[in-house]
Amino acid sequence: MTASSLILPATLWRRLAVSVYDGLLILAICMAISVVATPLLSYVGGPQRSLLQVLMVLGSWFYFARSWTRGGQTLGMRTWRVRLRRYDGEAHLSLTNASARFFLTLGLCILPVVVGGLSLVRNGWGPAGFLLALPLIVMLPVAIGSRRSLIDRLTASEMVREQAPAPATENG
């Protein structure tokens, strides 16, 4: 039995728990960016809302890219003992893969939920149904037992569970 066969994929519920945890951290990061940038942008003038949104996306990208390239884990991933690694077994993602993963997740999961939710509130189930179903389609392979989601496959990465730490033993 090889070492790679002992590595278990991250289950769907662990991925969702990590998403909620990291989502709260991203909310805090965006709030901090807003608190710092809003007075500066109002002083400078110009398109404040658009620039603030760009700063929030860049701040979020920096958090994820740094976490994934420097240890393969965000704070949410550490809490739920999940690690992101390259599919070929290498430990950490490259900046290119981490960036691709971030922007694919943003485009295929986050934005459809936000836009679909707003559309649902305003217009009913019309186009909102497809937008809200898109993240489910992306995660469908994991839900039916595959190791990797669509985003994992597109970025040559995988999310795996870490083994629980061994209990400390007392000597003496």
ZAMI-651135 format. One record per residue: residue in three letters; x, y, z of N, C-alpha, C in turn. Coordinates in Angstrom, 2 decimals, decimal comma. Atoms other than C-alpha are relative to their C-alpha. Layout:
SITE/residu/n_east/n_north/n_up/ca_east/ca_north/ca_up/c_east/c_north/c_up
SITE/ALA/X/Y/Z/X/Y/Z/X/Y/Z .
...
***
This chain:
SITE/residu/n_east/n_north/n_up/ca_east/ca_north/ca_up/c_east/c_north/c_up
SITE/MET/0,85/-1,19/0,00/0,00/0,00/0,00/0,89/1,24/0,00 .
SITE/THR/-0,83/-1,20/0,10/1,50/3,33/-1,02/-0,53/1,10/0,90 .
SITE/ALA/0,40/-1,13/-0,85/1,42/6,54/0,96/-1,14/0,78/-0,63 .
SITE/SER/1,05/-0,78/0,65/-0,79/8,21/-1,65/-1,36/-0,68/0,12 .
SITE/SER/1,28/0,68/-0,13/-3,46/5,52/-1,24/-0,63/0,22/1,38 .
SITE/LEU/0,52/-0,27/-1,33/-3,81/6,47/2,43/-0,61/1,39/0,13 .
SITE/ILE/0,53/-1,36/-0,05/-4,74/10,05/1,60/-1,46/-0,03/-0,41 .
SITE/LEU/1,44/0,00/0,24/-8,49/10,57/1,81/-0,43/1,35/-0,57 .
SITE/PRO/0,49/-1,27/0,53/-10,35/13,18/-0,23/-0,86/0,73/1,04 .
SITE/ALA/0,85/-0,79/-0,87/-12,12/16,01/1,56/-1,45/-0,21/-0,41 .
SITE/THR/1,42/0,24/0,29/-15,83/15,26/1,82/-0,70/1,33/-0,29 .
SITE/LEU/0,77/-1,19/0,36/-18,48/17,66/0,60/-0,33/0,84/1,23 .
SITE/TRP/0,38/-0,79/-1,17/-19,58/18,65/4,10/1,21/0,72/0,58 .
SITE/ARG/-1,21/-0,69/-0,46/-15,97/19,48/5,07/0,30/1,20/-0,89 .
SITE/ARG/-0,22/-1,10/0,92/-15,60/21,61/1,95/-0,97/1,15/0,27 .
SITE/LEU/0,99/-1,04/-0,30/-18,81/23,46/2,79/0,30/0,70/1,33 .
SITE/ALA/-0,37/-0,60/-1,30/-17,70/23,99/6,41/1,18/0,95/-0,17 .
SITE/VAL/-1,15/-0,86/0,28/-14,39/25,39/5,18/-0,47/1,26/-0,72 .
SITE/SER/0,50/-1,16/0,75/-16,28/27,67/2,77/-0,69/1,00/0,91 .
SITE/VAL/0,68/-0,90/-0,94/-18,44/29,09/5,56/1,02/0,72/0,88 .
SITE/TYR/-1,03/-0,57/-0,87/-15,44/29,63/7,85/0,81/1,05/-0,75 .
SITE/ASP/-0,80/-0,95/0,78/-13,33/31,26/5,14/-0,85/1,16/-0,51 .
SITE/GLY/0,89/-1,07/0,40/-16,35/33,25/3,97/-0,12/1,08/1,07 .
SITE/LEU/0,05/-0,97/-1,11/-16,58/34,87/7,40/1,31/0,78/0,11 .
SITE/LEU/-1,29/-0,69/-0,03/-12,86/35,65/7,29/0,11/1,01/-1,15 .
SITE/ILE/-0,01/-0,93/1,14/-13,23/37,21/3,83/-0,90/1,20/0,26 .
SITE/LEU/0,87/-1,12/-0,37/-16,13/39,29/5,13/0,75/0,98/0,90 .
SITE/ALA/-0,78/-0,87/-0,89/-13,84/40,62/7,87/1,09/0,74/-0,77 .
SITE/ILE/-1,03/-0,64/0,81/-11,06/41,32/5,35/-0,62/1,13/-0,83 .
SITE/CYS/0,66/-1,02/0,82/-13,49/43,21/3,09/-0,47/1,17/0,85 .
SITE/MET/0,39/-1,09/-0,90/-14,80/45,20/6,04/1,20/0,86/0,35 .
SITE/ALA/-1,21/-0,76/-0,32/-11,25/46,18/7,00/0,45/0,84/-1,19 .
SITE/ILE/-0,37/-0,75/1,21/-10,47/47,19/3,41/-0,94/1,18/-0,18 .
SITE/SER/0,99/-1,07/0,14/-13,68/49,24/3,33/0,25/1,12/1,00 .
SITE/VAL/-0,23/-1,01/-1,03/-12,88/51,00/6,59/1,23/0,86/-0,33 .
SITE/VAL/-1,23/-0,73/0,32/-9,40/51,95/5,41/-0,14/0,76/-1,33 .
SITE/ALA/-0,01/-0,58/1,35/-10,11/52,65/1,73/-1,08/1,05/-0,23 .
SITE/THR/1,10/-0,93/0,27/-13,42/54,53/1,88/0,39/1,46/0,27 .
SITE/PRO/-0,41/-1,40/-0,19/-12,03/57,70/3,49/1,04/0,45/-1,01 .
SITE/LEU/-1,02/-0,36/0,97/-9,04/57,63/1,16/-0,61/0,24/-1,38 .
SITE/LEU/0,64/-0,14/1,31/-11,21/57,16/-1,93/-0,89/1,24/-0,06 .
SITE/SER/0,85/-1,20/0,01/-13,61/59,93/-0,91/0,87/1,27/-0,06 .
SITE/TYR/-0,92/-1,14/0,06/-10,63/62,26/-0,46/0,55/0,19/-1,40 .
SITE/VAL/-0,57/-0,06/1,33/-9,18/61,40/-3,86/-1,07/0,31/-1,04 .
SITE/GLY/1,06/-0,17/0,98/-12,52/61,34/-5,71/0,06/-1,10/-1,04 .
SITE/GLY/0,01/1,02/1,04/-13,39/59,23/-8,72/-1,02/-1,09/0,28 .
SITE/PRO/0,99/1,09/-0,13/-15,34/55,96/-9,07/0,26/-0,83/1,26 .
SITE/GLN/-0,29/0,62/-1,29/-15,36/54,94/-5,42/-0,49/-1,43/0,10 .
SITE/ARG/0,58/1,34/-0,18/-17,65/51,92/-5,55/0,78/-1,05/-0,80 .
SITE/SER/-0,72/0,95/0,85/-15,87/50,20/-8,45/1,40/-0,27/0,53 .
SITE/LEU/-1,35/0,15/-0,51/-12,43/50,82/-7,03/0,00/-0,77/1,32 .
SITE/LEU/0,11/0,72/-1,27/-13,51/49,60/-3,61/-0,26/-1,49/-0,24 .
SITE/GLN/0,26/1,41/0,33/-14,86/46,38/-5,15/1,26/-0,69/-0,53 .
SITE/VAL/-1,25/0,55/0,51/-11,59/45,83/-7,01/0,97/-0,25/1,16 .
SITE/LEU/-0,88/0,18/-1,17/-9,65/46,34/-3,76/-0,43/-1,19/0,85 .
SITE/MET/0,50/1,14/-0,77/-11,88/43,80/-2,00/0,33/-1,33/-0,68 .
SITE/VAL/-0,35/1,22/0,74/-11,35/41,21/-4,74/1,50/-0,27/0,12 .
SITE/LEU/-1,46/0,17/-0,12/-7,58/41,81/-4,63/0,39/-0,44/1,40 .
SITE/GLY/-0,28/0,42/-1,38/-7,55/41,51/-0,83/-0,38/-1,45/0,24 .
SITE/SER/0,43/1,39/-0,12/-9,49/38,25/-1,02/0,96/-0,93/-0,75 .
SITE/TRP/-0,95/0,80/0,78/-7,21/36,94/-3,77/1,32/-0,16/0,75 .
SITE/PHE/-1,27/0,05/-0,73/-4,13/37,81/-1,68/-0,09/-1,00/1,15 .
SITE/TYR/0,18/0,93/-1,12/-5,50/35,90/1,34/0,08/-1,45/-0,48 .
SITE/PHE/0,03/1,38/0,47/-6,22/32,74/-0,64/1,32/-0,39/-0,69 .
SITE/ALA/-1,23/0,34/0,72/-3,15/32,86/-2,91/1,16/-0,21/0,97 .
SITE/ARG/-1,09/0,16/-0,99/-0,79/33,35/0,01/-0,18/-1,27/0,81 .
SITE/SER/0,26/1,20/-0,81/-2,44/30,62/2,06/0,27/-1,28/-0,79 .
SITE/TRP/-0,13/1,22/0,80/-2,50/28,06/-0,76/1,42/-0,23/-0,49 .
SITE/THR/-1,36/0,18/0,49/1,04/28,70/-1,98/1,01/-0,17/1,13 .
SITE/ARG/-0,94/0,05/-1,12/2,67/28,86/1,46/-0,24/-1,13/0,98 .
SITE/GLY/0,25/1,08/-0,94/1,18/25,86/3,20/-1,17/-0,86/-0,41 .
SITE/GLY/1,12/0,77/0,51/-1,80/24,66/1,25/-1,26/0,09/0,84 .
SITE/GLN/1,18/-0,10/-0,88/-4,26/25,77/3,94/-0,32/1,45/0,32 .
SITE/THR/0,50/-1,25/-0,55/-6,38/28,77/4,79/-0,30/-0,26/1,48 .
SITE/LEU/0,35/0,21/-1,41/-7,47/29,30/8,39/-1,18/-0,97/0,14 .
SITE/GLY/1,14/0,92/-0,02/-10,75/27,53/7,65/0,43/-1,43/-0,28 .
SITE/MET/-0,49/1,33/0,34/-8,88/24,60/6,13/0,77/-0,61/1,18 .
SITE/ARG/-0,70/0,50/-1,19/-6,67/24,31/9,22/-0,99/-0,48/1,05 .
SITE/THR/1,00/0,35/-1,00/-9,71/24,25/11,46/-0,66/-1,34/-0,31 .
SITE/TRP/0,69/1,22/0,41/-11,38/21,46/9,48/0,96/-1,07/-0,52 .
SITE/ARG/-1,03/0,98/0,38/-8,09/19,60/8,80/-0,11/-0,43/-1,47 .
SITE/VAL/0,04/0,21/1,44/-8,23/19,96/5,03/1,21/0,71/-0,60 .
SITE/ARG/-1,16/-0,60/0,66/-5,24/20,66/2,79/-0,22/-0,01/-1,51 .
SITE/LEU/0,05/-0,09/1,45/-5,07/21,80/-0,81/1,40/-0,28/-0,51 .
SITE/ARG/-1,31/0,33/0,56/-2,27/20,29/-2,84/-0,14/-0,24/-1,49 .
SITE/ARG/0,01/0,31/1,42/-1,29/19,73/-6,42/-0,36/-1,46/-0,17 .
SITE/TYR/0,46/1,37/0,24/-2,76/16,59/-7,91/1,15/-0,97/-0,24 .
SITE/ASP/-1,15/0,88/0,26/0,64/15,25/-8,89/0,76/-0,35/1,28 .
SITE/GLY/-0,61/0,37/-1,27/1,51/14,95/-5,19/0,92/1,04/0,59 .
SITE/GLU/-0,83/-1,06/-0,55/3,61/18,07/-4,81/-0,79/0,71/1,10 .
SITE/ALA/0,65/-0,56/-1,18/2,88/19,93/-1,61/-0,85/1,24/-0,28 .
SITE/HIS/0,68/-1,29/0,10/1,91/23,45/-2,63/-0,34/0,36/-1,43 .
SITE/LEU/0,38/-0,50/1,31/0,15/25,11/-5,51/0,93/1,13/-0,42 .
SITE/SER/-0,74/-1,15/0,51/1,96/27,55/-7,74/-0,92/1,22/0,08 .
SITE/LEU/0,81/-1,22/-0,01/0,80/31,16/-7,79/-0,99/0,00/-1,16 .
SITE/THR/0,89/0,07/1,17/-0,67/30,55/-11,24/-1,20/-0,89/0,30 .
SITE/ASN/1,10/0,91/-0,34/-2,73/27,56/-10,04/-0,89/0,57/1,09 .
SITE/ALA/0,79/-0,59/-1,08/-3,80/29,34/-6,86/-0,87/1,14/-0,53 .
SITE/SER/0,77/-1,10/0,60/-4,89/32,39/-8,87/-1,13/-0,54/-0,86 .
SITE/ALA/1,04/0,61/0,84/-6,76/30,23/-11,38/-1,10/-0,58/0,86 .
SITE/ARG/0,99/0,58/-0,89/-8,48/28,40/-8,53/-0,87/1,09/0,63 .
SITE/PHE/0,76/-1,09/-0,61/-9,50/31,67/-6,86/-0,99/0,59/-0,99 .
SITE/PHE/0,88/-0,67/0,95/-10,90/33,27/-10,01/-1,05/-0,95/-0,58 .
SITE/LEU/1,02/0,97/0,41/-12,66/30,07/-11,14/-1,08/-0,15/1,08 .
SITE/THR/0,97/0,09/-1,09/-14,29/29,77/-7,72/-0,86/1,25/0,06 .
SITE/LEU/0,74/-1,25/0,00/-15,26/33,42/-7,84/-1,03/0,02/-1,13 .
SITE/GLY/0,89/-0,05/1,15/-16,77/33,07/-11,31/-1,04/-1,10/-0,06 .
SITE/LEU/0,92/1,13/0,11/-18,40/29,65/-11,00/-0,83/-0,26/1,26 .
SITE/CYS/0,72/0,29/-1,25/-19,52/29,64/-7,35/-0,50/1,25/0,72 .
SITE/ILE/0,37/-1,16/-0,83/-19,50/33,00/-5,57/-0,93/0,96/-0,74 .
SITE/LEU/0,83/-0,97/0,75/-20,82/35,40/-8,22/-1,36/-0,56/-0,41 .
SITE/PRO/1,33/0,52/0,31/-23,61/33,05/-9,39/-0,94/-0,02/1,21 .
SITE/VAL/0,86/0,01/-1,20/-24,88/32,73/-5,81/-0,46/1,42/0,33 .
SITE/VAL/0,37/-1,39/-0,31/-24,80/36,50/-5,26/-0,99/0,54/-1,03 .
SITE/VAL/0,88/-0,53/1,05/-26,32/37,44/-8,62/-1,31/-0,78/-0,05 .
SITE/GLY/1,21/0,82/0,00/-28,77/34,51/-8,53/-0,91/0,32/1,17 .
SITE/GLY/0,80/-0,37/-1,17/-29,88/35,42/-5,02/-0,70/1,33/-0,18 .
SITE/LEU/0,62/-1,30/0,25/-30,48/39,03/-5,99/-1,08/-0,10/-1,07 .
SITE/SER/0,98/0,19/1,05/-32,29/37,94/-9,15/-1,25/-0,71/0,52 .
SITE/LEU/1,12/0,73/-0,59/-34,46/35,55/-7,15/-0,89/0,94/0,80 .
SITE/VAL/0,77/-0,96/-0,80/-35,51/38,33/-4,80/-0,77/0,96/-0,89 .
SITE/ARG/0,63/-1,00/0,86/-36,30/40,74/-7,63/-0,95/-0,60/-1,03 .
SITE/ASN/0,74/0,48/1,16/-37,61/38,55/-10,46/-0,60/-1,40/0,14 .
SITE/GLY/0,48/1,38/-0,12/-38,50/35,12/-9,12/1,01/-0,99/-0,54 .
SITE/TRP/-0,89/1,11/0,32/-37,04/31,82/-10,30/0,53/-0,03/-1,41 .
SITE/GLY/-0,46/0,01/1,39/-36,37/32,68/-13,98/1,46/-0,40/-0,18 .
SITE/PRO/-1,42/0,32/0,18/-32,62/32,91/-14,63/0,70/-0,32/1,32 .
SITE/ALA/-0,63/0,24/-1,31/-31,93/32,69/-10,89/0,22/-1,48/0,24 .
SITE/GLY/-0,14/1,44/-0,21/-32,46/28,94/-10,93/1,29/-0,55/-0,55 .
SITE/PHE/-1,26/0,47/0,59/-29,56/28,32/-13,30/1,20/0,52/0,76 .
SITE/LEU/-1,14/-0,58/-0,71/-27,26/30,71/-11,49/0,20/-0,66/1,36 .
SITE/LEU/-0,12/0,64/-1,32/-28,03/29,13/-8,11/0,40/-1,46/-0,12 .
SITE/ALA/-0,37/1,40/0,21/-27,55/25,64/-9,57/1,44/-0,17/-0,45 .
SITE/LEU/-1,36/0,11/0,52/-24,12/26,41/-11,04/1,00/-0,51/1,05 .
SITE/PRO/-0,93/0,56/-0,99/-22,18/25,86/-7,77/-0,29/-1,47/0,31 .
SITE/LEU/0,33/1,41/-0,23/-24,06/22,58/-7,31/0,57/-0,88/-1,11 .
SITE/ILE/-0,57/0,74/1,13/-22,95/21,48/-10,78/1,51/-0,13/0,17 .
SITE/VAL/-1,45/0,02/-0,21/-19,36/22,39/-9,93/0,38/-1,04/1,05 .
SITE/MET/-0,32/0,92/-1,10/-19,47/20,31/-6,73/-0,61/-1,38/-0,17 .
SITE/LEU/0,67/1,29/0,21/-21,51/17,43/-8,16/0,94/-1,20/0,04 .
SITE/PRO/-0,88/1,18/-0,08/-18,51/15,10/-8,68/0,37/-0,38/1,43 .
SITE/VAL/-0,33/0,30/-1,38/-17,62/15,40/-4,99/-1,20/-0,61/0,71 .
SITE/ALA/1,22/0,51/-0,63/-21,23/14,78/-3,96/-0,27/-1,45/-0,37 .
SITE/ILE/0,26/1,38/0,40/-21,35/11,53/-5,93/1,19/-0,92/0,23 .
SITE/GLY/-1,07/0,87/-0,43/-18,10/10,23/-4,53/1,34/0,15/-0,69 .
SITE/SER/-1,29/-0,21/0,65/-15,32/11,55/-6,77/0,94/0,73/0,95 .
SITE/ARG/-0,99/-0,69/-0,82/-12,13/12,84/-5,22/0,03/1,49/-0,28 .
SITE/ARG/-0,28/-1,36/0,44/-12,13/16,08/-7,17/-1,22/0,67/-0,62 .
SITE/SER/1,06/-0,80/0,60/-14,57/18,84/-8,07/0,46/0,50/-1,36 .
SITE/LEU/-0,33/-0,56/1,29/-14,66/20,58/-11,42/1,16/1,00/0,11 .
SITE/ILE/-1,08/-0,97/-0,21/-12,43/23,37/-10,08/1,31/-0,70/0,33 .
SITE/ASP/-1,21/0,80/-0,27/-9,98/20,79/-8,70/0,61/-0,49/-1,30 .
SITE/ARG/-0,48/0,55/1,27/-9,74/19,23/-12,14/0,59/1,08/-0,90 .
SITE/LEU/-0,47/-1,08/0,87/-9,32/22,55/-13,97/1,31/0,62/0,49 .
SITE/THR/-1,22/-0,60/-0,55/-6,51/23,67/-11,64/1,04/-1,04/0,41 .
SITE/ALA/-0,94/1,09/-0,30/-4,73/20,28/-11,31/0,33/-0,05/1,49 .
SITE/SER/-0,18/0,03/-1,45/-5,26/20,26/-7,56/-1,04/-0,92/0,62 .
SITE/GLU/0,99/0,78/-0,72/-7,14/18,32/-4,92/-0,01/0,43/1,46 .
SITE/MET/0,14/-0,27/-1,42/-8,46/18,87/-1,41/-0,03/-1,34/0,72 .
SITE/VAL/-0,10/1,26/-0,73/-7,49/16,12/1,00/-0,14/0,25/1,50 .
SITE/ARG/0,09/-0,07/-1,46/-8,16/15,41/4,64/1,36/-0,29/0,60 .
SITE/GLU/-1,20/0,30/-0,77/-5,32/15,50/7,09/-0,36/-0,99/1,09 .
SITE/GLN/0,22/0,94/-1,09/-4,96/12,77/9,65/-0,11/0,77/1,30 .
SITE/ALA/0,12/-0,62/-1,31/-6,01/13,66/13,16/1,33/-0,15/0,73 .
SITE/PRO/-1,26/0,12/-0,72/-3,01/14,40/15,37/-0,07/-1,11/1,05 .
SITE/ALA/-0,04/1,08/-0,98/-1,95/11,49/17,55/-0,06/0,60/1,41 .
SITE/PRO/0,08/-0,51/-1,37/-2,81/11,94/21,22/1,37/-0,04/0,68 .
SITE/ALA/-1,28/-0,07/-0,72/0,08/12,97/23,43/0,01/-1,07/1,09 .
SITE/THR/-0,12/1,03/-1,05/1,35/10,25/25,72/0,86/0,54/1,12 .
SITE/GLU/-0,77/-0,41/-1,17/2,66/10,76/29,21/1,08/-1,01/0,26 .
SITE/ASN/-1,10/0,89/-0,37/6,01/9,37/30,09/0,25/0,16/1,49 .
SITE/GLY/-0,43/-0,09/-1,36/6,77/8,51/33,57/-0,91/-0,49/0,97 .
***
